[in-house]
Amino acid sequence: MSEIIGIGLLGLGNVGSGLVELISTNREHIQDRADVNFKILHAVVKDLNKVRQSNGIELSTTPDKLLAEDDVKIVVELLGGVDPAFEWVSKSLKSGKHVVTANKSLIAEYGDELLKIAADNNVRLLYEASVGGGIPLIRTIQDGLIANEIESVTGIVNGTTNYILTKMEEENLGYAEALKLAQAAGFAEPDPTLDVNGADVAQKLSILCRLAFSTHYDSTKIPCQGVDILTQDDISVAEEFGYRIKMIAHAEILNGGHDLWVEPALIPSDHPLANVRNENNALLVYGNAVGELMFYGKGAGRLPTASAVLSDVIEIAIASPLHTDMVERKRIGISELRSSNFYVRLPILDKPGVIGKITTVLGEHQISISHASAAIRKNGDSGFGQVRIITHAVDPAKLNLALKEIKGFPEMSGEPVALRILEVNGDRRN
Ligand SMILES: NC(=O)c1ccc[n+]([C@@H]2O[C@H](COP(=O)([O-])OP(=O)(O)OC[C@H]3O[C@@H](n4cnc5c(N)ncnc54)[C@H](OP(=O)(O)O)[C@@H]3O)[C@@H](O)[C@H]2O)c1
């Protein structure tokens, strides 16, 4: 009979209650496979009066008791945000407890600092659920692909935006309607800002860069564009040209730096990421020995996320406490962005010569056009519409300069939108 390992929870919300359920449902199975057994001794919550299934777990609103309890060997942080998570996780590590967290904000911002505290105190800090929810990405990159130089990671790592884009595409909805649907289905928060503006994806990409390239990037410095700029028109024009729009996180070794970006991009409809629908996530990882691998599955949800959290807890219970990913981070910069084909949408007023003026500016910046179309709606004597262009490969900096110039035209009726068209990895390497 295996020893019972005590767990303390910081947070007993969605994922916390999923973890309680999973430990109870799969107890025998986990004992058979890993010969470990757990008991959740204590949980810290904000509101003691909230109705919840706490399965007899002792609750409190501060971590003092949990930290003082010798039998709590592993602390699982499921609070979200950095305050008070950073303070409570630091204290747990300093008091000799291993920590598991699902908190991408905490790891993206304070990962190195916390890993150092863990190493100094001879305990472990694991964070499998912080990227890709239930998909076992982190340990796979860290351990399974250790023999490879990782050349690139590209993927869909935010279920909310993927759900919104799927609904825009499949049900012909506008952005605002699709967002409402995502909120009603529980896939978007009441305040969805961090999901739709790309900040959540940038935090996850920062964590992936730490693992894949041993490099730390401040997530707020990663070039980032949200999905809130998209219209139904962008989705249908992309479709006309044979593409789907997906919120992509991309990092790749390029010219001694990293090509790094987060934005909605056009991807060919036969690309492996094009068929990742609804709240699912997928990541393509290119290793120099293994080639391209794809990981796909539920990127969120109480049980999928609890599955990743519990895998970390079991890993700590069965493995050596000395294993750590506290390696020295390299200082590599963000490289010049790679040239790429772009989809450009220009909202215009229907004035004579406007299309000519646009193509002249693009020509002056050596931007050549592969496809173009325009749709004008007349309203009495005036009219407005959209010019849509697919460019040949262009340096993003040049395109930005051209769009800045075009934006100043009196014939423009709104902001230009430029979306990158993702290449298929295999094409680039052949
Ligand atoms: N939900 C997912 O699908 C998912 C997927 C991947 C990663 N994650 C990550 O997992 C973590 C937890 O997510 P969740 O969805 O479970 O969040 P949640 O449902 O909002 O639960 C948060 C829990 O933390 C407690 N809490 C928050 N602030 C507190 C404070 N200042 N003092 C004491 N207790 C506090 C809350 O107490 P009350 O219950 O009293 O309010 C609640 O029990 C987050 O880092 C999230 O990013 C979640």
PDBQT file of the ligand as one rigid body, heavy atoms in Angstrom, charges set to zero:
ROOT
HETATM    1  N1  LIG A 501     -10.489  27.113 -16.517  1.00  0.00    +0.000 N 
HETATM    2  C1  LIG A 501      -9.716  26.585 -17.439  1.00  0.00    +0.000 C 
HETATM    3  O1  LIG A 501     -10.180  25.928 -18.378  1.00  0.00    +0.000 OA
HETATM    4  C2  LIG A 501      -8.218  26.775 -17.356  1.00  0.00    +0.000 A 
HETATM    5  C3  LIG A 501      -7.398  26.216 -18.358  1.00  0.00    +0.000 A 
HETATM    6  C4  LIG A 501      -6.005  26.355 -18.256  1.00  0.00    +0.000 A 
HETATM    7  C5  LIG A 501      -5.476  27.050 -17.189  1.00  0.00    +0.000 A 
HETATM    8  N2  LIG A 501      -6.308  27.599 -16.256  1.00  0.00    +0.000 N 
HETATM    9  C6  LIG A 501      -5.714  28.336 -15.164  1.00  0.00    +0.000 C 
HETATM   10  O2  LIG A 501      -6.063  27.702 -13.939  1.00  0.00    +0.000 OA
HETATM   11  C7  LIG A 501      -6.139  28.682 -12.896  1.00  0.00    +0.000 C 
HETATM   12  C8  LIG A 501      -7.506  28.557 -12.218  1.00  0.00    +0.000 C 
HETATM   13  O3  LIG A 501      -8.538  28.751 -13.170  1.00  0.00    +0.000 OA
HETATM   14  P1  LIG A 501     -10.079  28.515 -12.787  1.00  0.00    +0.000 P 
HETATM   15  O4  LIG A 501     -10.818  28.543 -14.074  1.00  0.00    +0.000 OA
HETATM   16  O5  LIG A 501     -10.200  27.337 -11.897  1.00  0.00    +0.000 OA
HETATM   17  O6  LIG A 501     -10.398  29.863 -11.963  1.00  0.00    +0.000 OA
HETATM   18  P2  LIG A 501     -11.647  30.127 -11.016  1.00  0.00    +0.000 P 
HETATM   19  O7  LIG A 501     -12.761  29.209 -11.340  1.00  0.00    +0.000 OA
HETATM   20  O8  LIG A 501     -11.893  31.594 -11.062  1.00  0.00    +0.000 OA
HETATM   21  O9  LIG A 501     -11.113  29.746  -9.546  1.00  0.00    +0.000 OA
HETATM   22  C9  LIG A 501     -10.210  30.547  -8.825  1.00  0.00    +0.000 C 
HETATM   23  C10 LIG A 501     -10.180  30.054  -7.398  1.00  0.00    +0.000 C 
HETATM   24  O10 LIG A 501      -9.229  30.819  -6.675  1.00  0.00    +0.000 OA
HETATM   25  C11 LIG A 501      -9.856  31.415  -5.518  1.00  0.00    +0.000 C 
HETATM   26  N3  LIG A 501      -9.272  32.740  -5.332  1.00  0.00    +0.000 N 
HETATM   27  C12 LIG A 501      -9.070  33.701  -6.271  1.00  0.00    +0.000 A 
HETATM   28  N4  LIG A 501      -8.480  34.793  -5.728  1.00  0.00    +0.000 NA
HETATM   29  C13 LIG A 501      -8.316  34.504  -4.410  1.00  0.00    +0.000 A 
HETATM   30  C14 LIG A 501      -7.773  35.225  -3.309  1.00  0.00    +0.000 A 
HETATM   31  N5  LIG A 501      -7.297  36.473  -3.430  1.00  0.00    +0.000 N 
HETATM   32  N6  LIG A 501      -7.764  34.618  -2.092  1.00  0.00    +0.000 NA
HETATM   33  C15 LIG A 501      -8.251  33.360  -1.936  1.00  0.00    +0.000 A 
HETATM   34  N7  LIG A 501      -8.777  32.640  -2.945  1.00  0.00    +0.000 NA
HETATM   35  C16 LIG A 501      -8.810  33.201  -4.167  1.00  0.00    +0.000 A 
HETATM   36  C17 LIG A 501     -11.329  31.496  -5.843  1.00  0.00    +0.000 C 
HETATM   37  O11 LIG A 501     -12.080  31.501  -4.637  1.00  0.00    +0.000 OA
HETATM   38  P3  LIG A 501     -13.684  31.486  -4.636  1.00  0.00    +0.000 P 
HETATM   39  O12 LIG A 501     -14.052  30.099  -5.127  1.00  0.00    +0.000 OA
HETATM   40  O13 LIG A 501     -14.076  31.727  -3.241  1.00  0.00    +0.000 OA
HETATM   41  O14 LIG A 501     -14.099  32.555  -5.603  1.00  0.00    +0.000 OA
HETATM   42  C18 LIG A 501     -11.506  30.203  -6.654  1.00  0.00    +0.000 C 
HETATM   43  O15 LIG A 501     -11.720  29.118  -5.795  1.00  0.00    +0.000 OA
HETATM   44  C19 LIG A 501      -5.908  30.035 -13.576  1.00  0.00    +0.000 C 
HETATM   45  O16 LIG A 501      -4.554  30.381 -13.470  1.00  0.00    +0.000 OA
HETATM   46  C20 LIG A 501      -6.235  29.759 -15.037  1.00  0.00    +0.000 C 
HETATM   47  O17 LIG A 501      -5.562  30.615 -15.946  1.00  0.00    +0.000 OA
HETATM   48  C21 LIG A 501      -7.651  27.469 -16.311  1.00  0.00    +0.000 A 
ENDROOT
TORSDOF 0
